[in-house]
Amino acid sequence: MALNIPSISFPKRLLMGPGPSEVDARVYRAMIQPVIGHVDPLFLECLSQLQQMLRDTFRTSNKVTFPIPGTGTAGMEAALINFLEPGEEAAVVVGGVFAGRMCEIIGRCGAKLTRIDIPWGTIADPDQVRQAVRGKNLKVLGVVHSETSTGVCQPLEPMREIAQETGALLVVDTVSSLGGLPLEVDRWGLDVCYSGSQKCLACPPGLAPITVGEHAMEVLRNRRAPVQSWYLDLSMIEKYWGPERTYHHTPPVNMLFGLHEALRILQQEGLEASWARHRKCHLAFVAGLEALGLTMFVKDPALRASTVNTITIPEGIEDAKFRARLMERFQIEIAGGLAQLKGRIWRVGLMGLTATAASVLLLLSAMESVLAESGHGFDAGAGVAAAEKILAA
């Protein structure tokens, strides 16, 4: 019997959670172009341009730089399983959910894990990390640049020094920082760095940009055994993105059209200008929140990621009810906390198209309205006024 299933229609939301973020109309238009073959000369030219724009965005000259089909977690998995074999040693600095996910993947590789736990909402103390890895034959040191579950931005250069001291590859998660926070892959000496398309790059989820330095590729080429995942084997994928164009899998052609356009838009703005825009909107948003009597979860302003803003939920406010009211009344999505922070924080993404004055002021105005309904005391209009001062500076 034929099923009479209606077409799906979704209302427009303002996506101000920690991802996915808003998508530019130009990216949507790029994605609805006709599908073409993955060896079509026009498509291969598109890939070459996309690859160079990714190098520019990562600030690297790495030959092995391309997007992997899959979300940021596919990038995470590729960044670990290609360089670790059973019995080898790895360490991860864990201050949130996504660093914990790195640990889970390392365990499935059969590697020996040193987990360096730090309080959530803080950065790693280099001396603590050095002490934890002292005397170990470390193959990989994993760290998250912008921890999406806590809103912390981890300085990477101290971690690079420790990786060099131990002879380890430094593997870095930049899922919620690439394009929105200063990132210098070559200058900071990052061996493997991966991200996601759906955050500061303002593209739909489904691609995981990754860049791998030559030293790391030598480690990969000298493995004793093949990579456990055929699909995520970077030594095979690089041959499709390299001059050989050797078939490996059928790439998501229209997603790649979308990422090409998103990167083109970012280049038009300028990478440093994008970093500055994200920073200014973050400062304005924090000023507005503080004017409303709210506090940031990450206490030290110098440790806060501009892209993922974490707010301590005030006493007497019910997390899920507050977020549901924002959605019902204003069609604005923000997120709650994960794991040990569930019910304790809100997570607000100022990434890509939401790192704008209009989005910051709209969200603050909506939050004022819902906070007033919830009985939270503040001076009416204070949040918007405080943010406008920063934005006008």
SERO-4910 file (N, C-alpha, C, O; in steps of 0.05 Angstrom, whole numbers):
BEGIN
 pado doro    nc1    nc2    nc3   cac1   cac2   cac3    cc1    cc2    cc3    oc1    oc2    oc3
  Met    A     17    -24      0      0      0      0     18     25      0     37     27     16
  Ala    A     12     44    -18     27     68    -19     23     85      5      0     88     15
  Leu    A     44     97     16     41    114     39     38    143     31     53    153     13
  Asn    A     20    157     43     15    185     36     30    202     57     18    213     76
  Ile    A     56    204     53     73    219     72     76    248     62     85    252     40
  Pro    A     68    267     79     71    295     70    100    304     69    117    292     83
  Ser    A    105    324     53    132    336     53    138    349     80    120    358     94
  Ile    A    163    350     87    171    362    112    177    392    109    191    400     90
  Ser    A    167    408    127    172    437    126    179    445    154    164    441    173
  Phe    A    202    458    157    211    467    184    211    497    185    217    511    165
  Pro    A    203    508    208    204    538    212    233    547    213    251    532    220
  Lys    A    237    573    208    264    584    210    270    591    239    255    604    253
  Arg    A    293    580    249    303    586    275    327    605    273    340    605    252
  Leu    A    333    619    294    359    633    296    377    615    313    373    612    337
  Leu    A    397    603    300    413    583    313    436    596    328    456    605    317
  Met    A    432    599    355    453    611    372    462    592    393    470    600    415
  Gly    A    460    566    387    473    546    404    502    543    395    512    558    379
  Pro    A    515    523    406    544    518    399    547    503    373    569    491    369
  Gly    A    528    502    356    529    489    330    507    469    327    499    456    346
  Pro    A    496    467    302    504    482    279    497    511    280    479    519    296
  Ser    A    511    527    264    506    556    264    490    564    239    485    547    222
  Glu    A    484    589    237    469    599    214    485    595    188    510    596    188
  Val    A    471    592    166    483    587    140    476    610    121    453    618    119
  Asp    A    496    621    108    492    643     89    475    634     65    478    611     56
  Ala    A    458    651     55    441    644     32    458    637      8    450    621     -9
  Arg    A    482    649      6    500    643    -17    510    614    -16    514    601    -36
  Val    A    513    604      9    521    576     12    499    557      4    503    537    -10
  Tyr    A    474    564     12    451    548      4    449    547    -27    445    526    -39
  Arg    A    453    570    -39    451    571    -69    473    554    -82    468    540   -101
  Ala    A    496    555    -70    518    538    -81    511    509    -79    518    493    -97
  Met    A    498    501    -58    492    473    -53    470    462    -71    467    437    -74
  Ile    A    453    479    -82    431    469    -99    439    470   -129    421    467   -146
  Gln    A    464    473   -135    473    471   -162    471    442   -171    471    424   -154
  Pro    A    470    437   -197    468    409   -207    491    392   -197    514    400   -196
  Val    A    484    367   -190    505    348   -183    522    342   -208    511    337   -229
  Ile    A    548    341   -204    566    333   -226    584    310   -216    586    306   -192
  Gly    A    597    297   -234    614    274   -227    638    283   -211    648    306   -214
  His    A    648    265   -194    671    272   -177    698    273   -191    718    279   -179
  Val    A    698    265   -217    723    268   -232    719    288   -255    736    290   -273
  Asp    A    697    302   -255    692    323   -275    714    345   -272    719    353   -249
  Pro    A    726    354   -293    748    374   -291    739    399   -276    755    410   -261
  Leu    A    714    407   -279    704    431   -265    704    426   -235    710    443   -219
  Phe    A    695    402   -227    694    395   -199    722    393   -187    727    402   -165
  Leu    A    741    381   -202    768    379   -192    781    407   -188    797    411   -170
  Glu    A    774    426   -206    784    453   -202    772    465   -177    786    479   -162
  Cys    A    746    460   -172    733    469   -147    747    458   -123    752    473   -103
  Leu    A    755    432   -124    769    420   -101    796    433    -97    804    438    -74
  Ser    A    811    439   -118    837    452   -115    834    479   -102    850    487    -84
  Gln    A    814    495   -110    809    521    -98    801    518    -68    811    532    -51
  Leu    A    784    499    -63    775    494    -35    799    487    -18    801    496      5
  Gln    A    816    470    -28    839    460    -13    857    484     -6    867    486     17
  Gln    A    862    502    -25    879    525    -19    866    544      1    880    555     18
  Met    A    840    547     -1    826    565     18    827    553     46    829    567     66
  Leu    A    826    526     48    828    513     74    856    517     86    859    523    110
  Arg    A    877    515     69    904    520     78    906    549     89    918    554    110
  Asp    A    894    568     75    895    596     84    881    599    111    890    614    128
  Thr    A    859    584    115    843    587    139    857    574    163    856    585    185
  Phe    A    870    551    158    886    538    179    913    552    183    926    547    203
  Arg    A    920    571    165    947    584    165    969    563    164    986    561    181
  Thr    A    968    547    142    988    526    138    995    523    109    979    531     91
  Ser    A   1017    512    104   1025    504     77   1024    473     74   1033    462     54
  Asn    A   1012    459     93   1011    430     92    998    420     67    976    429     59
  Lys    A   1012    402     53   1001    390     29    976    374     36    956    376     21
  Val    A    976    359     57    953    343     65    934    360     81    935    362    106
  Thr    A    916    373     67    896    391     78    871    388     61    871    394     37
  Phe    A    849    377     73    824    373     58    802    367     78    807    362    101
  Pro    A    777    368     69    754    361     86    747    331     83    746    321     61
  Ile    A    742    319    106    734    291    106    703    290    107    692    305    123
  Pro    A    690    274     91    661    271     93    653    260    121    662    239    128
  Gly    A    637    275    135    630    268    163    631    293    180    641    314    172
  Thr    A    620    291    204    620    313    222    647    316    236    666    301    229
  Gly    A    650    335    254    675    340    267    686    315    281    710    312    283
  Thr    A    668    298    291    677    273    304    692    255    284    710    240    292
  Ala    A    684    255    259    699    240    239    727    251    236    746    236    233
  Gly    A    730    277    238    757    289    237    773    281    262    796    275    260
  Met    A    759    281    285    773    272    310    783    243    307    805    237    314
  Glu    A    765    226    297    773    198    295    796    194    275    815    180    281
  Ala    A    794    208    252    816    206    233    842    217    244    864    206    238
  Ala    A    841    238    260    865    250    271    879    233    292    902    238    298
  Leu    A    865    213    302    876    195    323    883    167    312    905    158    317
  Ile    A    864    155    298    869    127    290    890    124    269    902    102    266
  Asn    A    896    145    254    917    143    233    945    142    245    964    133    233
  Phe    A    948    152    270    974    156    281    980    139    306   1002    139    317
  Leu    A    960    123    315    963    107    338    959     77    331    941     70    316
  Glu    A    976     60    341    973     31    338    971     19    365    979     31    385
  Pro    A    961     -6    367    958    -19    393    984    -20    409   1005    -26    398
  Gly    A    982    -13    434   1004    -13    452   1020     13    454   1036     17    472
  Glu    A   1016     31    435   1029     57    436   1016     75    456    994     71    465
  Glu    A   1031     96    464   1022    113    486   1012    140    476   1023    152    458
  Ala    A    990    149    488    978    174    482    969    188    507    962    174    527
  Ala    A    968    214    507    958    230    530    939    251    520    942    261    498
  Val    A    918    256    535    898    276    528    893    294    552    890    285    575
  Val    A    893    321    548    885    340    568    855    341    567    843    349    547
  Val    A    842    334    590    813    331    590    800    352    609    803    351    633
  Gly    A    787    372    596    773    392    612    745    396    602    733    417    606
  Gly    A    734    375    588    707    377    578    700    352    562    715    333    560
  Val    A    675    353    551    664    329    539    680    320    514    684    296    511
  Phe    A    689    339    498    701    331    472    729    321    475    738    304    460
  Ala    A    744    331    495    769    318    502    765    290    512    780    272    507
  Gly    A    743    286    527    736    259    537    730    240    514    736    217    515
  Arg    A    718    251    492    713    234    469    739    226    455    740    203    445
  Met    A    759    243    455    785    235    444    795    211    460    807    192    448
  Cys    A    792    211    486    801    188    502    787    162    494    800    141    493
  Glu    A    761    164    489    746    140    481    757    129    455    759    104    452
  Ile    A    762    146    436    773    136    410    800    124    414    806    103    402
  Ile    A    817    136    430    844    125    435    842     97    447    857     79    440
  Gly    A    823     94    466    819     67    478    811     46    457    820     24    459
  Arg    A    796     54    437    787     35    416    810     29    397    809     10    382
  Cys    A    831     46    397    855     40    381    873     19    394    891      8    382
  Gly    A    867     13    419    884     -5    434    909      8    445    928     -5    453
  Ala    A    910     35    444    933     49    455    931     52    485    910     49    497
  Lys    A    954     58    498    955     63    526    950     92    531    964    110    521
  Leu    A    929     99    547    921    126    551    930    137    577    927    125    598
  Thr    A    941    162    577    945    178    601    925    201    599    927    218    582
  Arg    A    906    200    617    885    220    618    893    242    638    896    236    662
  Ile    A    896    267    629    904    289    647    879    306    652    873    324    636
  Asp    A    865    300    674    840    314    680    846    341    693    863    343    711
  Ile    A    832    362    684    834    388    696    806    398    702    787    388    690
  Pro    A    802    416    721    775    426    727    762    439    703    775    454    689
  Trp    A    737    432    698    723    444    676    720    474    680    712    483    702
  Gly    A    725    489    659    724    518    661    752    530    665    754    555    668
  Thr    A    773    514    665    800    523    667    817    513    644    809    496    629
  Ile    A    842    523    642    861    513    622    881    495    636    883    494    661
  Ala    A    896    480    620    916    462    631    940    477    641    949    496    629
  Asp    A    950    468    664    975    478    675    998    462    661    999    438    665
  Pro    A   1015    475    646   1037    461    633   1053    443    651   1062    421    643
  Asp    A   1058    452    676   1074    436    694   1060    410    701   1072    389    704
  Gln    A   1033    411    704   1017    387    710   1019    368    686   1021    344    690
  Val    A   1017    379    662   1019    362    638   1046    349    636   1049    325    630
  Arg    A   1067    365    640   1095    354    639   1098    331    659   1110    310    653
  Gln    A   1088    336    683   1091    315    704   1076    290    696   1086    268    701
  Ala    A   1053    293    684   1037    269    677   1049    252    655   1045    228    654
  Val    A   1065    265    637   1076    250    614   1106    244    617   1118    232    600
  Arg    A   1117    252    640   1145    248    644   1153    218    643   1140    202    656
  Gly    A   1173    212    628   1183    184    626   1167    166    607   1173    143    605
  Lys    A   1146    177    594   1130    161    576   1140    163    548   1150    184    539
  Asn    A   1137    142    533   1144    142    504   1119    150    489   1106    134    476
  Leu    A   1114    176    489   1089    187    480   1088    189    449   1107    200    437
  Lys    A   1067    178    437   1064    180    408   1046    204    401   1051    218    381
  Val    A   1025    209    417   1006    231    412   1000    246    437    996    234    459
  Leu    A    998    272    435    987    289    457    963    303    445    965    318    426
  Gly    A    939    298    456    915    310    446    905    332    463    906    331    488
  Val    A    895    353    451    884    377    465    862    390    449    863    389    424
  Val    A    843    401    463    821    416    449    827    446    451    832    456    473
  His    A    826    459    429    832    488    428    809    504    441    813    518    460
  Ser    A    785    501    430    761    513    440    742    491    449    730    478    432
  Glu    A    740    487    475    724    465    485    694    473    485    685    489    500
  Thr    A    679    461    466    652    469    461    633    464    485    612    476    486
  Ser    A    641    446    503    624    440    526    628    459    549    611    460    567
  Thr    A    650    474    549    656    492    572    660    521    564    657    539    581
  Gly    A    667    527    539    673    554    531    701    563    537    707    587    538
  Val    A    720    544    542    747    551    548    764    550    523    761    533    506
  Cys    A    782    570    520    801    570    498    829    564    510    840    579    525
  Gln    A    840    541    502    865    531    512    888    542    496    889    537    472
  Pro    A    907    557    508    932    565    493    947    540    483    950    521    498
  Leu    A    955    541    458    967    517    446    997    517    446   1009    495    445
  Glu    A   1010    540    447   1039    540    445   1053    525    469   1072    511    464
  Pro    A   1043    527    494   1055    511    515   1052    481    510   1069    466    517
  Met    A   1030    473    498   1025    445    492   1045    435    470   1054    413    470
  Arg    A   1051    454    451   1070    447    430   1097    442    442   1111    423    434
  Glu    A   1105    458    461   1131    455    474   1133    427    488   1153    414    486
  Ile    A   1112    419    501   1111    393    515   1112    371    495   1126    351    499
  Ala    A   1097    373    473   1098    353    452   1126    350    441   1135    328    436
  Gln    A   1140    372    437   1167    371    426   1186    358    446   1203    342    438
  Glu    A   1183    364    471   1200    352    492   1197    322    494   1216    308    499
  Thr    A   1172    312    489   1167    283    491   1169    269    465   1167    244    464
  Gly    A   1172    284    443   1172    271    416   1145    263    406   1143    247    388
  Ala    A   1124    274    418   1096    266    410   1086    284    388   1095    307    385
  Leu    A   1067    273    373   1051    289    354   1030    304    370   1017    293    387
  Leu    A   1027    330    364   1007    346    377    982    346    359    982    356    336
  Val    A    960    335    370    935    332    355    915    352    368    910    350    392
  Val    A    903    370    352    887    392    363    859    392    351    856    391    326
  Asp    A    840    394    368    812    398    361    806    428    358    808    443    377
  Thr    A    798    436    333    791    464    329    763    466    318    757    484    302
  Val    A    745    448    326    718    447    315    703    473    319    690    483    301
  Ser    A    705    485    343    690    510    347    709    535    348    702    555    360
  Ser    A    732    532    335    750    556    334    759    563    306    764    586    301
  Leu    A    761    544    287    771    550    261    754    571    247    730    568    243
  Gly    A    766    593    240    753    615    227    743    637    246    736    659    238
  Gly    A    741    630    272    730    649    291    750    658    312    746    679    324
  Leu    A    770    641    318    791    648    337    818    647    324    822    632    305
  Pro    A    837    663    333    864    661    321    875    633    323    875    620    344
  Leu    A    884    623    300    895    596    298    918    597    277    914    606    255
  Glu    A    941    588    285    965    589    268    978    561    268    995    556    284
  Val    A    969    544    250    978    516    249   1008    515    245   1022    501    261
  Asp    A   1019    529    226   1048    527    220   1064    542    242   1084    531    252
  Arg    A   1056    566    248   1072    582    267   1072    569    295   1092    570    309
  Trp    A   1050    556    302   1049    543    329   1058    514    328   1059    501    349
  Gly    A   1065    504    305   1076    477    303   1056    455    310   1063    436    324
  Leu    A   1032    457    300   1011    437    305   1014    414    284   1014    420    260
  Asp    A   1016    390    293   1021    367    275    996    358    260    997    354    236
  Val    A    974    356    275    948    347    263    927    365    275    926    370    299
  Cys    A    910    376    258    889    395    267    864    390    251    865    389    226
  Tyr    A    842    386    265    816    381    251    795    399    261    797    412    282
  Ser    A    773    401    245    751    420    252    725    409    241    723    385    234
  Gly    A    705    426    239    679    419    229    668    442    212    675    465    216
  Ser    A    651    435    193    641    456    174    619    473    186    613    494    175
  Gln    A    607    464    208    581    475    216    582    497    237    562    505    248
  Lys    A    606    507    243    608    526    265    616    554    254    600    567    241
  Cys    A    641    562    259    649    588    250    651    591    220    650    613    209
  Leu    A    653    568    205    654    570    176    626    574    164    624    579    140
  Ala    A    605    572    180    577    578    172    568    562    148    558    572    128
  Cys    A    573    536    150    565    517    129    549    495    143    553    491    167
  Pro    A    531    481    130    517    459    144    537    437    154    559    435    143
  Pro    A    528    422    174    545    400    183    548    378    162    530    374    146
  Gly    A    571    365    163    575    342    145    603    340    133    609    320    120
  Leu    A    620    359    139    648    358    130    667    365    154    660    381    170
  Ala    A    689    351    154    709    355    176    736    363    163    752    346    156
  Pro    A    742    389    161    768    397    150    790    387    168    787    386    193
  Ile    A    812    378    156    835    368    171    860    376    157    861    378    132
  Thr    A    881    381    172    907    387    161    928    372    176    927    370    201
  Val    A    948    360    162    968    342    173    995    350    163   1000    353    139
  Gly    A   1014    355    182   1041    362    175   1057    339    164   1049    316    167
  Glu    A   1079    345    152   1095    325    138   1106    305    158   1108    281    152
  His    A   1114    314    182   1125    295    202   1104    275    210   1109    251    212
  Ala    A   1079    284    214   1058    265    220   1052    246    198   1046    223    202
  Met    A   1053    256    173   1049    238    150   1071    217    148   1066    194    140
  Glu    A   1096    224    156   1117    204    156   1111    182    177   1116    158    172
  Val    A   1100    191    200   1092    171    220   1071    153    209   1072    128    214
  Leu    A   1052    164    195   1030    148    183   1042    128    162   1034    104    162
  Arg    A   1060    137    145   1070    120    124   1088     97    136   1092     77    122
  Asn    A   1098    100    160   1115     80    172   1101     62    192   1113     49    209
  Arg    A   1074     62    191   1059     45    209   1067     15    205   1075      7    183
  Arg    A   1064      0    226   1069    -29    224   1046    -43    211   1049    -63    196
  Ala    A   1021    -33    216    997    -46    205    979    -25    192    982     -1    199
  Pro    A    961    -33    174    943    -14    162    926      0    182    920    -11    204
  Val    A    917     24    176    898     39    193    873     22    196    863     10    177
  Gln    A    862     21    220    839      3    226    814     11    210    797     -7    206
  Ser    A    812     35    201    789     44    185    798     48    156    815     65    151
  Trp    A    786     34    138    792     38    110    782     65    101    796     79     86
  Tyr    A    758     73    109    746     98    100    761    122    109    763    142     94
  Leu    A    772    121    133    786    145    145    816    143    143    830    158    156
  Asp    A    826    125    126    855    122    122    865    147    106    860    149     82
  Leu    A    879    165    120    888    189    107    908    185     85    910    200     66
  Ser    A    923    163     86    943    157     66    930    150     39    942    153     18
  Met    A    905    141     40    889    135     16    874    160      7    873    166    -17
  Ile    A    862    174     26    846    198     19    864    219      6    856    233    -13
  Glu    A    889    222     16    907    242      5    912    238    -25    919    257    -39
  Lys    A    910    214    -35    915    208    -63    893    218    -81    897    223   -105
  Tyr    A    869    220    -70    847    232    -85    850    263    -86    845    275   -107
  Trp    A    859    274    -64    862    304    -63    889    312    -75    892    336    -80
  Gly    A    907    294    -79    933    301    -91    931    300   -122    910    296   -133
  Pro    A    954    304   -135    954    305   -164    946    279   -177    937    279   -200
  Glu    A    947    256   -163    939    230   -174    909    228   -179    900    216   -198
  Arg    A    893    242   -161    864    240   -162    855    211   -163    836    204   -178
  Thr    A    867    194   -147    861    166   -146    834    162   -131    831    172   -109
  Tyr    A    816    148   -144    789    144   -132    791    130   -105    805    110   -102
  His    A    777    141    -85    776    128    -59    747    124    -50    739    102    -43
  His    A    731    145    -51    703    144    -46    689    166    -62    702    184    -72
  Thr    A    663    164    -65    648    185    -79    644    208    -59    629    205    -40
  Pro    A    655    231    -64    653    253    -45    625    265    -46    611    263    -67
  Pro    A    617    279    -25    591    293    -24    593    319    -40    598    340    -29
  Val    A    588    316    -66    594    338    -85    581    365    -76    595    385    -75
  Asn    A    556    364    -70    542    390    -64    550    401    -37    549    426    -34
  Met    A    557    384    -18    567    394      7    594    409      3    599    430     15
  Leu    A    610    398    -15    636    411    -22    631    437    -36    647    456    -32
  Phe    A    611    439    -53    603    464    -65    598    485    -43    606    508    -44
  Gly    A    583    476    -23    575    494     -1    599    503     15    601    527     21
  Leu    A    618    485     21    641    493     36    659    511     20    671    530     31
  His    A    661    506     -6    677    524    -24    666    552    -22    681    571    -19
  Glu    A    639    555    -23    628    582    -21    632    594      6    637    618      9
  Ala    A    628    578     27    632    589     55    660    599     59    664    620     71
  Leu    A    680    584     49    708    593     51    713    618     34    729    635     41
  Arg    A    700    619     11    704    642     -7    693    667      7    705    689      6
  Ile    A    670    664     21    659    687     36    677    696     59    681    719     63
  Leu    A    689    676     72    708    682     94    732    697     83    742    715     96
  Gln    A    742    688     60    765    702     49    759    730     40    776    748     42
  Gln    A    734    735     31    726    762     24    727    780     48    736    803     47
  Glu    A    718    770     71    719    786     96    747    790    105    754    812    114
  Gly    A    763    769    103    790    769    114    790    754    141    773    759    158
  Leu    A    810    736    144    811    720    168    814    736    193    800    731    213
  Glu    A    833    755    193    837    772    217    812    788    224    806    792    247
  Ala    A    798    798    203    774    813    207    752    795    220    737    804    237
  Ser    A    751    770    212    732    751    224    739    746    253    721    746    270
  Trp    A    764    742    259    772    739    287    764    763    304    753    760    326
  Ala    A    769    787    293    762    811    308    732    814    312    723    823    333
  Arg    A    717    807    291    687    809    294    677    790    315    660    798    332
  His    A    687    765    315    678    746    336    686    757    364    670    754    383
  Arg    A    709    768    366    719    778    392    701    801    402    693    802    425
  Lys    A    695    820    384    680    843    392    651    835    400    641    846    420
  Cys    A    639    817    385    612    808    392    612    793    419    593    796    434
  His    A    632    778    424    635    764    449    636    784    472    622    781    492
  Leu    A    653    805    470    656    824    491    630    839    496    623    845    518
  Ala    A    616    846    474    590    860    477    570    842    490    555    851    508
  Phe    A    569    817    483    550    798    495    555    794    525    537    794    541
  Val    A    580    792    532    587    789    561    580    814    576    569    812    598
  Ala    A    585    837    565    577    862    578    547    863    583    538    871    604
  Gly    A    532    854    563    503    854    565    494    835    587    476    841    602
  Leu    A    505    811    587    498    791    607    504    801    636    487    799    654
  Glu    A    527    813    639    535    823    666    516    845    675    510    848    698
  Ala    A    507    862    656    488    883    663    461    872    672    446    885    686
  Leu    A    456    847    663    431    834    672    435    817    698    417    804    707
  Gly    A    459    819    709    464    805    734    471    775    730    469    760    749
  Leu    A    479    768    705    487    741    700    517    739    701    531    759    697
  Thr    A    527    715    705    556    711    707    565    689    687    550    671    681
  Met    A    589    692    677    601    673    659    612    649    674    622    652    696
  Phe    A    609    626    662    620    602    675    650    602    676    662    595    697
  Val    A    663    611    655    692    613    654    699    640    667    694    661    656
  Lys    A    711    639    691    715    663    707    735    682    696    731    707    696
  Asp    A    757    672    686    778    689    676    772    697    647    771    680    629
  Pro    A    768    723    642    761    732    615    782    724    594    775    720    571
  Ala    A    807    722    602    828    715    583    826    686    574    838    679    553
  Leu    A    811    669    588    809    641    581    783    634    565    779    611    557
  Arg    A    767    654    560    741    650    547    744    648    517    758    665    504
  Ala    A    732    629    505    730    628    475    709    648    467    687    650    478
  Ser    A    715    664    446    696    683    436    672    669    423    651    681    420
  Thr    A    676    645    414    657    631    397    635    616    412    612    615    404
  Val    A    642    604    435    623    590    452    622    603    479    642    602    495
  Asn    A    600    616    486    597    632    510    581    616    530    558    609    525
  Thr    A    593    610    554    579    594    574    571    611    597    587    626    609
  Ile    A    545    609    605    533    627    625    523    610    648    509    590    643
  Thr    A    530    617    672    520    603    696    490    610    699    482    633    700
  Ile    A    474    589    701    445    593    704    439    603    732    447    591    752
  Pro    A    425    626    734    420    638    761    401    621    777    384    606    766
  Glu    A    403    624    803    385    610    822    356    617    815    349    640    809
  Gly    A    339    596    816    310    601    812    301    599    783    277    601    777
  Ile    A    320    597    764    313    595    735    316    566    727    337    553    731
  Glu    A    295    555    714    295    528    705    307    527    677    296    539    658
  Asp    A    328    512    674    343    511    648    326    505    624    323    522    606
  Ala    A    314    481    624    299    473    600    275    491    595    269    497    572
  Lys    A    262    500    615    239    518    612    247    545    600    233    555    582
  Phe    A    270    555    608    280    581    598    286    578    568    278    595    552
  Arg    A    300    557    561    308    553    533    284    547    515    282    556    492
  Ala    A    264    533    526    240    527    511    224    553    506    212    557    484
  Arg    A    225    571    525    210    597    522    224    614    501    210    628    486
  Leu    A    250    614    501    264    629    480    256    618    452    253    634    433
  Met    A    254    592    450    246    580    424    217    587    417    212    595    395
  Glu    A    199    584    436    171    588    431    165    617    423    150    623    404
  Arg    A    176    636    438    169    664    434    186    678    413    176    695    399
  Phe    A    211    670    410    229    684    393    242    667    371    257    678    354
  Gln    A    237    641    371    249    623    352    280    624    353    293    622    332
  Ile    A    290    627    377    319    628    382    327    603    396    315    595    416
  Glu    A    348    589    386    358    565    398    385    571    412    404    580    400
  Ile    A    386    565    439    411    563    453    412    535    465    392    521    465
  Ala    A    435    528    476    438    501    486    443    501    516    452    520    528
  Gly    A    437    478    529    444    474    557    471    460    560    485    456    540
  Gly    A    478    454    584    504    442    590    503    412    584    482    399    582
  Leu    A    527    400    582    531    372    577    544    360    602    559    373    616
  Ala    A    539    334    606    552    318    627    550    332    655    528    339    663
  Gln    A    572    337    668    571    349    695    560    377    695    554    388    716
  Leu    A    558    390    672    548    417    670    518    418    662    507    440    658
  Lys    A    506    395    660    477    395    652    461    408    674    463    402    697
  Gly    A    444    427    665    427    442    684    441    464    698    429    479    714
  Arg    A    468    468    693    483    488    707    491    512    690    495    534    700
  Ile    A    493    507    663    501    529    645    483    530    620    470    510    613
  Trp    A    483    553    608    473    556    580    498    560    562    517    572    570
  Arg    A    496    549    538    517    552    518    506    568    495    487    560    482
  Val    A    519    590    489    510    608    467    533    610    447    556    617    454
  Gly    A    527    603    422    546    605    401    545    632    387    524    640    377
  Leu    A    567    646    386    570    670    369    591    661    348    615    666    351
  Met    A    580    649    327    598    637    307    587    643    279    564    641    274
  Gly    A    606    652    262    597    657    235    577    680    234    582    702    242
  Leu    A    553    674    223    533    694    219    520    704    244    506    725    244
  Thr    A    523    690    267    511    700    292    531    717    307    524    728    328
  Ala    A    556    718    298    575    737    310    571    764    298    589    775    284
  Thr    A    547    775    302    540    801    291    526    818    312    515    807    331
  Ala    A    526    844    309    513    862    328    483    855    329    471    854    351
  Ala    A    471    850    306    442    845    305    435    821    322    416    821    337
  Ser    A    450    799    319    444    774    333    449    778    363    432    769    379
  Val    A    470    791    371    476    796    399    454    812    412    444    804    434
  Leu    A    446    833    400    425    851    411    398    837    412    383    840    431
  Leu    A    392    822    391    366    807    391    365    787    413    345    784    427
  Leu    A    387    771    417    387    751    438    385    764    465    370    754    482
  Leu    A    400    785    470    399    798    496    371    809    502    361    806    524
  Ser    A    358    820    482    331    830    485    312    808    492    295    810    510
  Ala    A    314    785    478    297    762    483    303    750    510    284    743    525
  Met    A    328    749    518    335    739    545    323    756    567    314    747    587
  Glu    A    325    783    563    313    801    582    283    795    586    274    794    609
  Ser    A    269    790    565    241    785    566    235    760    582    217    759    599
  Val    A    249    738    575    244    713    589    254    713    618    242    701    635
  Leu    A    276    727    623    286    729    650    265    745    668    261    738    691
  Ala    A    254    765    656    233    781    671    209    763    677    199    764    700
  Glu    A    201    747    658    179    728    663    186    708    686    168    700    701
  Ser    A    211    701    688    220    682    708    225    694    735    232    680    754
  Gly    A    222    720    738    225    734    764    254    742    770    260    749    793
  His    A    271    742    750    299    750    754    300    781    753    291    793    734
  Gly    A    311    793    774    312    822    776    335    835    761    357    826    763
  Phe    A    329    856    746    349    872    733    336    898    723    312    900    723
  Asp    A    353    917    714    342    942    703    335    937    674    351    928    658
  Ala    A    310    943    668    300    938    640    318    953    620    324    976    623
  Gly    A    325    938    599    341    949    577    371    951    583    386    960    566
  Ala    A    379    942    607    407    945    615    426    928    597    448    937    590
  Gly    A    417    904    591    434    886    575    440    897    548    463    898    539
  Val    A    419    905    534    422    916    507    439    941    507    456    945    490
  Ala    A    434    959    527    449    984    528    479    979    533    496    992    521
  Ala    A    485    960    550    514    954    556    527    943    531    550    949    525
  Ala    A    513    925    517    525    913    493    529    934    471    549    934    457
  Glu    A    510    953    468    511    973    448    536    991    452    548   1001    433
  Lys    A    543    996    477    567   1012    482    592    999    471    609   1012    459
  Ile    A    594    973    474    618    958    464    617    958    434    637    962    420
  Leu    A    593    953    422    591    950    393    596    977    379    606    978    357
  Ala    A    590    999    393    594   1026    381    622   1036    383    630   1055    370
  Ala    A    638   1022    400    666   1032    406    683   1029    381    706   1036    381
***
